[in-house]
């Protein structure tokens, strides 16, 4: 019966970046990848539920998982997202909450100086780095919104220098009913990025 069915998940993740949504779930049943499972994302968001389609095999430390994904669904901060997988008669599920509603406000020069999140995550970070990628001029982990950015230090450089700002509000952690999470962890992240060129 289904009691002998062991389900393992890896990297159950939902991302929302600059308006683009994606969700991923990697699945293993009885130590093998199952490519014909029913995997979905349900909840109270508009258009729910949506189906995650099988994409490819993924290997972690010699363990092969079946990776499922869906793109372009409705991501609404504060709404509930429920991952569900059904394979070999056994259903596993986990309920997650979406952070987000990120707002980025710029000064007259186009430099983002105020960042806020209508619904912060459990883990929030902000970074500004020179596009050459060498140094962070600003890095805040465990940020508490709203965050004011000092343009004179975060965007310090010569005219024409390009800076990249990245904002991340994410909820980490969670538990799955009927499944163990063997690799990675639950992550629902709202991300925003901007490019700022010094005048």
C-alpha positions as a printed Julia matrix, in Angstrom:
199×3 Matrix{Float64}:
  0.0    0.0     0.0
  0.93   3.67    0.03
  2.46   3.31    3.5
  5.49   1.7     1.87
  5.92   4.64   -0.49
  8.69   7.06    0.54
  8.61  10.54   -0.96
 11.6   12.89   -0.99
 11.54  16.47   -2.22
 14.44  18.75   -3.06
 14.59  22.51   -3.58
 10.89  23.38   -3.39
 11.13  27.01   -4.48
  8.99  29.86   -5.75
 10.57  32.98   -7.24
  9.15  36.31   -8.34
 11.71  38.54  -10.0
 10.84  41.85  -11.67
  7.42  40.55  -12.63
  8.38  37.01  -13.66
  7.19  34.05  -11.58
  8.57  30.52  -11.43
  8.12  27.49   -9.19
 10.24  24.36   -8.92
  9.96  21.06   -7.12
 12.31  18.09   -7.41
 10.8   14.7    -6.63
 12.05  11.26   -5.76
  9.81   8.3    -4.87
 11.31   5.18   -3.29
 14.79   6.52   -4.13
 13.97   6.91   -7.84
 12.94   9.87   -9.99
  9.28   9.66  -11.01
  8.57  11.62  -14.18
  4.8   11.11  -14.37
  3.75  12.37  -10.94
  0.94  14.9   -10.52
  2.61  18.04   -9.19
  0.71  21.26   -8.61
  0.73  24.63   -6.93
 -2.61  25.54   -5.38
 -3.78  28.15   -2.89
 -5.76  31.36   -2.87
 -3.82  33.16   -5.62
 -5.66  34.09   -8.85
 -5.65  31.28  -11.39
 -4.91  28.55   -8.83
 -4.21  25.71   -9.17
 -1.41  25.48  -11.73
  0.39  22.33  -12.85
  4.14  21.84  -12.64
  5.36  19.89  -15.67
  8.24  17.44  -15.64
 11.34  19.18  -16.98
 14.47  17.08  -16.5
 16.44  14.79  -14.19
 18.63  16.47  -11.56
 21.37  14.74   -9.55
 22.37  15.56   -5.97
 25.26  13.58   -4.49
 24.45  10.68   -6.8
 20.71  10.8    -6.06
 18.57  11.41   -9.12
 15.44  13.54   -8.76
 12.77  14.47  -11.31
 12.55  18.24  -11.63
  9.13  19.81  -12.15
  8.47  23.47  -12.95
  5.89  26.06  -13.9
  6.42  29.62  -15.14
  4.21  32.67  -15.45
  1.56  32.1   -12.79
  0.1   34.83  -10.61
  2.35  35.79   -7.71
  0.55  37.79   -5.03
  2.31  38.83   -1.84
  0.41  37.6     1.19
 -1.3   34.81   -0.7
 -0.92  31.11    0.12
  0.89  28.68   -2.17
  0.58  24.93   -1.63
  2.95  22.48   -3.29
  1.37  19.06   -3.82
  2.82  15.93   -5.39
  1.01  12.66   -5.94
  2.89   9.55   -7.04
  2.28   5.84   -6.56
 -0.91   6.65   -4.68
  0.75   8.81   -2.04
  0.26  12.58   -1.76
  2.68  15.0    -0.14
  2.03  18.7     0.43
  3.4   21.87    1.99
  1.85  25.29    2.51
  3.89  28.47    2.05
  3.19  32.2     2.24
  4.44  34.73   -0.29
  6.35  37.86    0.73
  6.77  40.83   -1.56
  5.14  44.04   -2.79
  8.61  45.51   -3.16
  8.83  49.23   -3.93
 12.0   50.99   -5.03
 12.11  54.79   -4.96
 14.81  56.77   -6.76
 16.29  60.23   -6.34
 16.62  62.84   -9.12
 19.69  61.05  -10.48
 17.89  57.73  -10.77
 19.69  56.19   -7.82
 17.42  54.0    -5.71
 17.5   55.48   -2.21
 14.44  53.93   -0.55
 13.41  50.28   -0.57
 10.29  48.91    1.05
  8.33  45.67    1.19
  4.61  45.63    1.82
  4.99  42.09    3.14
  8.55  41.38    4.28
  9.95  37.88    4.35
 11.66  36.08    7.2
 14.98  36.78    5.47
 15.45  40.1     3.68
 18.58  41.42    2.01
 19.71  44.36   -0.09
 22.93  44.72   -2.02
 24.48  47.31   -4.29
 27.53  46.42   -6.3
 29.65  47.89   -9.04
 28.76  46.21  -12.35
 32.36  45.08  -12.62
 31.23  42.78   -9.84
 34.3   43.28   -7.7
 32.93  44.95   -4.6
 29.67  45.47   -2.79
 29.24  49.11   -1.89
 26.29  48.06    0.27
 25.21  44.74    1.67
 22.46  44.34    4.23
 21.42  40.92    5.44
 18.5   40.65    7.85
 17.29  44.01    6.54
 14.28  45.62    8.19
 12.08  47.55    5.76
 11.83  50.34    4.89
 15.54  50.79    4.13
 17.06  54.14    3.26
 20.15  53.94    1.06
 22.79  56.65    1.32
 23.53  57.41   -2.32
 26.83  59.14   -1.49
 28.3   55.87   -0.22
 26.29  53.19   -2.05
 26.75  54.78   -5.47
 30.18  56.33   -4.99
 32.26  56.36   -8.14
 33.15  58.16  -11.31
 30.61  59.34  -13.88
 29.31  56.51  -16.03
 29.87  53.82  -13.42
 27.06  51.28  -13.49
 25.75  49.9   -10.21
 23.37  47.0    -9.72
 20.88  46.98   -6.87
 19.32  43.7    -5.79
 16.51  43.39   -3.24
 15.37  40.04   -1.89
 12.49  39.31    0.48
 12.09  35.62    1.14
 10.38  33.18    3.44
 12.57  30.21    4.24
 11.76  26.94    5.88
  8.66  24.87    6.15
  7.59  21.29    6.52
  6.03  18.88    4.07
  3.26  16.48    5.01
  4.25  12.95    3.88
  7.6   14.0     2.41
 11.1   14.69    3.6
 13.1   17.54    2.09
 16.48  16.0     1.4
 18.29  18.81   -0.41
 17.76  22.55   -0.22
 14.86  24.0     1.73
 11.59  25.73    1.14
 12.07  29.19   -0.33
  9.52  31.73   -1.53
 11.35  34.82   -2.71
 10.31  38.15   -4.17
 13.24  39.78   -5.9
 13.74  43.13   -7.6
 16.8   44.53   -9.3
 17.72  47.83  -10.87
 20.67  49.19  -12.77
 21.88  52.67  -11.8
 24.32  54.63  -13.98
 26.12  57.54  -12.32
 25.52  60.85  -14.12
